[in-house]
Amino acid sequence: MNDKHVLILGCGYTGVALAQRLAFKGQPVVGTTRTEARASIIRTRGAHPIVWDGREVQALAPWRGRVHAVVCSIPPDVAPNGDFTDLTAALLDFFADWSLDAFVYISSTSVYGDRGGEVADEDTPCDPDSPRGAARLAIERQVLAAPLTGMVIRPAGIYGPGRSQLHRMAAAKYRLVGGGGAFTNRVHVTDLAALIEAAINRGQRGAVYLGSDLEPATQRAVVDHVVTTYGLSVPTDMPLAEARIRLDKNVLAMVTGSKRLDPAKTLAALGVKLRFPSYREGLADVWRRQRSEIEALVPR
């Protein structure tokens, strides 16, 4: 095991899962966060937290020589007109002489845009239809062109303990849009952490990887499964015309964009077998672990 650290920039929901996975295996991990509350969570997962506001990269200088891989999970700050600010260029320049084994940028499948239900894989041309998707693609290009071992992972909808369709539907915080006919994929946070770990250890410079399960399904199909299997209430439907008025452009693109993701090339390249190949197995695991917490969310 490398005695140098993995540095997770933006150690949120996915970062904490990754930190715990790596720390359990004896890999030293350091994760950045903006808050002391999150720092406490990172610490309980066996990693060392750094409270960092995400602005001045020189604050990370004390870790020079002590880090062998960086995972960047900091989302861009995107304005309504599409302009965005982020530290990617500064970070890539800052880490250029650190002799990193890997710089892994966690992007999003929003870079594909709406595919009309067609299949998308790692080589599918990107055509983002939201400001956030366009920003993500611009950052990807910076990472892949940088003079270090940069690579990109594009996760589908991330879920797991504490954050899932079960939680949202139980709390009556989920609405189908336009009947829920759009095809989407998901990825359990445990599987995403495994993919990131594999990319750190076996990923190739300039590679794009897809973090997704193996079963694309319409939003309606997932809702029907949850209602039938777990007895949660059917969510109300938001007509598409209403959604176009009420929803932010990024959210609208996310809930109406339809694509079927195929991560076969990624799984083969990284040697990963998904623990939760579809939403059925993943949601069943969440329900088994957190049934009482989920049921407590149902309005009385």
N, C-alpha and C positions, 0 to 999 in steps of 0.2 A: 504494500500500500504506500502510495506517495505520502511523504511526511509534510508536504506543503499543502496549503489550504485550497479549497474551492471557495471562491468568493461569489456570493449570490447578491446581485444588485437588485433591490426591490423584493425583499424576502416576504412576500405576501402569502396568499393561500397556496399556490403551487410551490413557492420557494420554501415554505415551512415543511411541506411534505417531502421535498427533495432533501432539505437539510437533515431531517430525521432519518431518511433512508441512508444517506451517506454517513452520517455520524454513527449510526448503528453498526456500520461495517468498519468503523475505525478511521474513516477519512475525516481529517480536521476540516471544519466548515466555519465560514464567517458570513453573516448576512446583514445587509443594511436595511434600515427601516427609519421612518420619520418620527415614530412615537415610542415612548418608554413602555407603553402597554404592549405593543407588538414585540419590543425587545425582550420582555419577560417571556413571551410565548416562544420566541426563537431560542432562548436560553434553556427552556424546559425540553426542547427537542435535541439538546446536546450540542448546539452550535453557539458560536460567540457572536453576540449582536453588536452592531455599530449604529448608533443613532446619527443619521446623516440626512440633511435636508435635500439632497439630490441636486445641489447646484454647483458647488465648488469641488472639482475632481481632485484637487491637490490634497483635500482632506483624507484621501485614500493612500497617500504617499507612504505612511508608516508600514504599509503591507507589501511594499516592493520587496521582491526576493523571497516572500513567504507564501506566494500564491502561484499555483500551476494552471488553474483554469478559472475562467470567469463566466458566469451565467447572468445575462442581463434580462431582467423581467420588468423593466421600468417602462410603463406605457407613455406614449407621446401626449403632450398637452395640446389638444387640437381645438382651434377656434371654429366657430360656425362657418366662416368663409373658407375653411380648409387650411389656413395657415397653421403651422404647428411649431412648437419649440421642444427640443429635447437635447440631451447631452451626448448623443451618439458620436458625433464627429470629435468632440473633445475627449470622450472616453477612448475611442479608437487610437487617437494620437497619444494619449496618456499611457496606454498599455502597449504601445508599439514595441518598446524595447524591454518588455518584461519576460520575454521568451516563454510565452504561454503555450501550453499544450493545446488549449482550445478556448475560443471565445464564442459562446453559444447565445444567440439572440432569440428570445421567445417572442415570436410574431403572432399572427392570427390568420385564420382562413378567410378573413374579410378581404384579403388582397385579391381573391379570385372574383369577387363580385357575384352577381346573380348569374348562374349557369343554366337557368331554365330546367333544372332537374338532371342535367347531364353529369357525367362522371368527371371528377377532377382529381389529378394526382400531382406528384412532385414536379412534373414537367409541364403541366398545363399552363398556358400563358395567363398572366394576371391581368385583370381588368376591373379594378376596384370601383364600386359605385357609391362609396361613402367617404366623407372626409377622413375618418379614422383609418379606413382601409388604404387610402392613398398615402397617408402618413406612414403607415406600417411598411408599405412597399418601398417608399423612399428610404426608410431606415435600413431595410433588408439590403438594398443595393449598396449602401455605404459599408455595411458589415462585410458583404461578399467581395467587395473591391479592395478592402483594407489589406495592408501588408502583414497580416498575422493569420493564425489558423481560425478564421471566422467561419461560422456556419449558422444556419437558421432552422428553427423548428416552428411549424405552423400548427398550433393546436386548434381542434374543433371546440365545441362548447364544453368547458371544464366543469366537472361536478364531482361530488364525493361527500364524505361526512360533513354535515353542517351547511351544505350548499348543493341542493339538488331539486329536481322537478317535484319530488315528494314534499320538500319543505315549502316551496312556493305555492303548490296547489293546496296543501293543508292550511296555509295561512291566508288563502284566498287572495294571493298576490300575483296570480298568473291569469292572463287572458289570451285565448287564441285570437289570431288576427286573420281575417279573411277566410275562415274555415279551417285554418291550419294545414293547408295542402302542401306547403313548402317542404322539400326534403332537406334534412339536416343530419349531421353526425355529432357524436359526443365523444369525450374521452374522460375516463375516470382518472382522478388526480394521481392515484397510485401508479397507473400505467404511464401517465405523462412523466412522472418522476423517473420511472424506469427508462423511458426513452431518452430523457435528458442525461441521465447517468451514462447510458450507452454512447451517446454522442460525445460526452466528455472523454470517454475512454477509447472509442473506436471511430468517432466521426471523422469525416474527411474535409479538408479545407475547401471552401466554396460550395459545400453541399447544402441542399434544401431538403428537410425532412418533414414528414406529415405526422402530426400527433392526433390520431383519430381511432375510433373503434372500427369494427368491420361491418357494421350494419346500418347503412343510411335508412332513415325512416321519416315519414311525415310527422309533423308536430301533432296532428290529430291521432295518428297511430300510437304515439307515446302516451298521450293523454288517455286514450281509451284503455291502454294497458294498465296505467296507474289506477284508473277508476275501477276496472274489473278486478285487478289483483289485490289492491290495497283498500278499496272501499272509500276512496276520497271523492269529494263532490266534483261534478263536471264543471269546468270553468266557463264563464260567459264568453261570448264571441264578440270581438270588436270588428265591425265592418271595415273593409279596406279603405273606404272613403274617409271614415272617421280617423283611422290610423294615420293617414297622410296628413291630417290636420294636427292631431294631438302628439304624435311621436317625433322625437328628434331624428334627424336624418340617419344617424348612425344606428339607432335602435330600429328604425323602420327597415333599413337595409338588412339588418341582422335577422329580423323575424320574417321577412318576406323573401329573402334570397334563397334560392333553391338549388342545391347541388348534392351530388352523391360522392363522397370522398372515398378514395381507394388508397390505403397506406401500405399496400403489399411491398412496394419497393423499399420503403423505409424499414419495415420490419425485417426484411431479408438482409438489408445492408447493415443494420445495427444488431442483428441477431436477437431480437426481442420477441417473446411470445406474450400476447396480451393476457392479463389475468381476467379482464372483463371485456370480452370481445363484442358485447352488445349492451345496450341500455338495460336489458332484462337482468343480466347477471349483476351489473353494477348497482342498479336500484335495489335489487334484492339484498345485496350486502349492506347498503345504507340503511334499509328498513330493519335488517337484523340487528344492526348496531345501535340504531337510534329511534326505534319505534316509539318509545314513550315520549321522547322529545318532539317527534313529529306530530303525534296525536295531540300533544299539549298545545300545538299551534292552531288547531281548529277553533274558529270563533265559537263562543258559547252563547 
